Amino acid sequence: MSRFYFKVHRHPDEVLISICDEEILGQTFRGEKSRITVTEEFYGGDLVEEGFVLNNIGSFTILNIVGNRSVELAVREGLVSEDSVIVIGEVKHAQAVRM
């Protein structure tokens, strides 16, 4: 069973949702020109299953996703384009913005 960390950051005009694979919280990944740290502060929200993500992800204005399973789920659901996915070290990362 896949689980994900799901966190909502509310700002006056934005709803930023951050999602990461359960097992990568707290890790840092390094690529040739980039690095990402999957911090508890930004990603460490509720630990949820896929169904929760699918039922609650629609309200975002900004989406920030890290983790191979998380990103693949977002691509499969049409929330991010495969073309917008980057790989940092061995982990996928994607962002989306709704205007």
DATA-V303069 format. One record per pair of residues at least 12 apart in sequence whose C-alpha atoms are under 10 Angstrom apart, sorted by sequence separation. I is the first residue (numbers start at 1). GAP is how many residues later the second one is. D is the distance in whole Angstrom. If there is no record, write none. Layout:
BEGIN
i gap d
I GAP D
I GAP D
END
This chain:
BEGIN
i gap d
6 12 6
7 12 7
25 12 8
26 12 5
27 12 7
82 12 9
84 12 8
5 13 8
6 13 5
7 13 9
24 13 9
25 13 5
26 13 5
27 13 10
72 13 9
81 13 9
5 14 5
6 14 7
24 14 7
25 14 6
26 14 6
71 14 8
80 14 7
81 14 9
4 15 7
5 15 5
6 15 9
24 15 9
25 15 6
26 15 10
65 15 10
71 15 10
79 15 10
80 15 7
81 15 9
4 16 6
5 16 6
6 16 9
25 16 10
63 16 9
79 16 9
80 16 6
3 17 9
4 17 5
5 17 6
21 17 10
25 17 10
26 17 9
53 17 9
57 17 9
63 17 9
79 17 7
80 17 9
3 18 7
4 18 5
5 18 9
20 18 8
25 18 7
26 18 9
79 18 10
2 19 8
3 19 6
4 19 8
5 19 10
19 19 10
20 19 10
25 19 7
50 19 10
54 19 9
66 19 10
68 19 9
75 19 9
79 19 10
2 20 8
3 20 9
4 20 10
5 20 8
50 20 9
53 20 9
54 20 9
65 20 10
66 20 10
67 20 9
71 20 9
72 20 9
74 20 9
2 21 10
4 21 9
22 21 10
43 21 9
53 21 10
58 21 9
66 21 9
67 21 10
71 21 6
72 21 10
74 21 10
20 22 10
21 22 9
22 22 9
42 22 10
43 22 9
57 22 9
66 22 10
68 22 9
69 22 9
70 22 8
71 22 7
72 22 10
74 22 10
19 23 9
20 23 6
43 23 9
50 23 8
54 23 8
67 23 9
68 23 6
69 23 8
70 23 9
71 23 7
18 24 7
19 24 6
20 24 8
67 24 5
68 24 5
70 24 9
71 24 9
17 25 10
18 25 6
19 25 8
20 25 10
22 25 7
66 25 7
67 25 5
68 25 8
17 26 9
18 26 9
19 26 8
21 26 9
22 26 9
66 26 6
67 26 6
68 26 10
18 27 8
19 27 10
20 27 10
21 27 10
22 27 10
38 27 10
65 27 8
66 27 4
67 27 9
17 28 10
19 28 10
38 28 8
65 28 6
66 28 7
19 29 10
37 29 10
38 29 9
64 29 8
65 29 5
66 29 9
36 30 9
64 30 6
65 30 6
63 31 8
64 31 5
65 31 9
63 32 5
64 32 7
9 33 8
62 33 7
63 33 5
64 33 9
7 34 9
8 34 9
9 34 10
19 34 9
62 34 6
63 34 6
5 35 9
7 35 8
8 35 9
61 35 8
62 35 5
63 35 9
6 36 10
7 36 6
8 36 10
9 36 10
60 36 9
61 36 6
62 36 6
6 37 7
7 37 7
8 37 8
60 37 8
61 37 5
62 37 9
5 38 6
6 38 7
7 38 4
8 38 9
19 38 9
60 38 7
61 38 7
4 39 10
5 39 6
6 39 5
7 39 6
17 39 10
18 39 10
59 39 10
4 40 9
5 40 6
6 40 5
7 40 9
17 40 7
4 41 9
5 41 5
6 41 6
16 41 10
17 41 9
25 41 10
4 42 8
5 42 5
6 42 7
17 42 8
18 42 9
24 42 9
25 42 9
3 43 10
4 43 6
5 43 6
6 43 9
16 43 9
17 43 6
24 43 7
3 44 6
4 44 5
5 44 9
15 44 7
16 44 6
17 44 8
18 44 9
19 44 8
20 44 9
21 44 9
23 44 9
24 44 10
3 45 5
4 45 6
14 45 10
15 45 5
16 45 6
17 45 6
18 45 6
19 45 6
20 45 6
21 45 7
22 45 9
2 46 9
3 46 5
4 46 7
6 46 9
14 46 8
15 46 5
16 46 5
17 46 5
18 46 5
19 46 5
20 46 5
21 46 5
2 47 6
3 47 7
6 47 7
14 47 6
15 47 6
16 47 6
17 47 6
18 47 6
19 47 6
20 47 5
21 47 7
22 47 10
1 48 8
2 48 7
3 48 10
4 48 9
5 48 9
8 48 10
13 48 9
14 48 7
15 48 8
16 48 7
17 48 8
18 48 8
19 48 8
20 48 9
21 48 6
22 48 9
1 49 9
3 49 10
4 49 8
8 49 9
20 49 8
21 49 6
3 50 9
6 50 9
10 50 10
20 50 6
21 50 9
6 51 9
8 51 10
9 51 10
10 51 10
19 51 7
20 51 8
8 52 9
19 52 9
35 52 10
36 52 7
9 53 10
34 53 9
35 53 6
36 53 9
34 54 7
35 54 8
8 55 10
19 55 10
33 55 9
34 55 9
36 55 9
31 56 8
32 56 8
33 56 10
7 57 10
30 57 9
31 57 5
32 57 8
36 57 9
29 58 9
30 58 6
31 58 4
6 59 9
29 59 6
30 59 5
31 59 8
5 60 10
28 60 10
29 60 5
30 60 8
31 60 9
28 61 9
29 61 7
30 61 9
29 62 7
4 63 9
28 63 10
29 63 10
4 65 9
5 65 9
3 66 9
4 66 7
2 67 8
3 67 9
24 67 9
2 68 9
21 70 10
20 72 10
20 73 9
18 77 9
17 78 10
17 79 10
16 80 10
16 81 9
14 83 10
15 83 10
14 84 10
14 85 10
END
